[in-house]
């Protein structure tokens, strides 16, 4: 793994974050715990005397809350590296220092970057050249515009399809100008997804499905009618109860509010870390909820499967051109 190259790509994306547009030099706070000290030190060192950034680093778990809050307020952009879901006894609202800073972080969310639970997978996330990801995303969106139907199938008997006429626009998440810097996804919304899928993969949410169930070794079967989950079935102990509880908590939770395709070829596997980089894993993901007040967004990130345009393979473990 070329760590210097990954950091170089990270700094390239950092220059294009909306919070620092037109600011030169931008004051960037690198907040971190002990496990991320080497990474944040390497970032600041590699940036060197860059005229674009003025870095400062603070320990999130050691510095007083008042000093951290003031540093957030004074910064143009604050970047936090810490573990949450992967801690021995995680809380849904994060470690103690995050809970203490919740108010000021919410106030300044537009200038925040949170790398939670990335560990050394940070380097994988930024290992692919920005040009490759931007070109791949652009190419996929262009191919969508010339097709009629997007479909999915896998070796477990899954299938679904949606007419591309039901899709208004694809969002290009290539790291340039995105609030979330992790690159490699295109995403949209369709009201007309129909099928029956046997989900194999992992979860990403504030609800701890990933921690409890990991990367599924047995499928969660979903019946989908017009982008709404009508029923489910699974042999995984406890999952059917927990998932139905989630679905029944809010009508939006049954809705596929997001149809996404991960495009980051550096994210080789799924790890169930409940970390944002896993959403960039190549292939399909379906995002439930988040479309109504009181609902919770839950991403289902598929570990495998074939995506096709008008029965022409688009992705079968790798992107097909």
Buried (B, 14 or more C-beta within 10 A) or exposed (E): EEBEBBBBBBBBBBBBBEBBEEBEBBBBBBBBBEEBBEBBBBBBEBBEEBEBBBBBBBBBEEBEBEEBBEBBEEBBBBBBBBBBBBEEEBEEEBBEBBEBBEEBBEEBEEBBBBBBBBBEBBBBBBBBBBEBBBEBBEEBBEEBEEBEEBBBBBEBEBBBBBBBEBBEEBBBBBBBEBEBBBBBBBBBBBEBBBBBBBBBBBBBBEBBBBBEBBBBEBBBBBBBEBBBBEEBEBEBEEBBEBBEEBBEBBBBBBBBBBBBBBBBBBBEEBBBBBBBBBBBBBBBBBBBBBBEEEBBBBBBBBBBBBBBBEEEEBBBEEBEE
